[in-house]
């Protein structure tokens, strides 16, 4: 219970004043304050979260005048169901693995093979962002899922880039 309350607090406020990286309002917290606030979540705990997404407020004008993508919920649902079917076939012979997120590390190397460009991109990201071994596995699993959603048998560079992007809270200097 305490952990979920803690994450809810963190998820709703990027800093004590709530305006860090806000598009229209200035954060009044100093860089040290923001960094301390963000560091309240330990690295090992943060490592266990697959997707880190920073969400900024959307203005009324953007909500009412911006052209929205023409993808229906039904189309998205169909893509998700198709990806889940691919994963069900992939793991049909395994008793405790039903989706990419459940793959043990030894299986990740086999199921999430990368081409040379992907290997170089992931190596660069690992070094520049100083990511952990756990983050490495999670990036590959998310990239495999992105490829499944895109209907690709292989992990494309865009799938890997998307997965790396979701590790935003791992980036050194994110909070100043």
Number of C-alpha atoms within 10 A of each C-alpha: 5 7 8 9 10 12 12 11 11 17 13 10 15 21 23 16 12 17 18 21 16 14 11 11 10 12 17 14 16 12 15 11 15 21 16 13 17 18 12 10 14 9 12 11 8 16 21 11 14 18 18 16 12 11 11 13 10 11 10 9 8 10 10 9 8 9 8 9 6 7 8 9 9 9 11 12 11 13 16 16 13 16 20 18 15 18 18 16 11 15 17 12 10 9 7 10 16 18 18 24 16 13 18 11 14 9 12 19 14 9 16 19 14 21 12 10 11 18 14 12 16 21 14 12 17 16 10 11 17 13 17 15 12 14 21 18 21 25 25 25 25 23 26 28 26 20 21 23 19 16 13 14 10 16 23 18 19 13 24 24 16 14 24 25 17 17 21 15 20 19 14 12 10 11 20 11
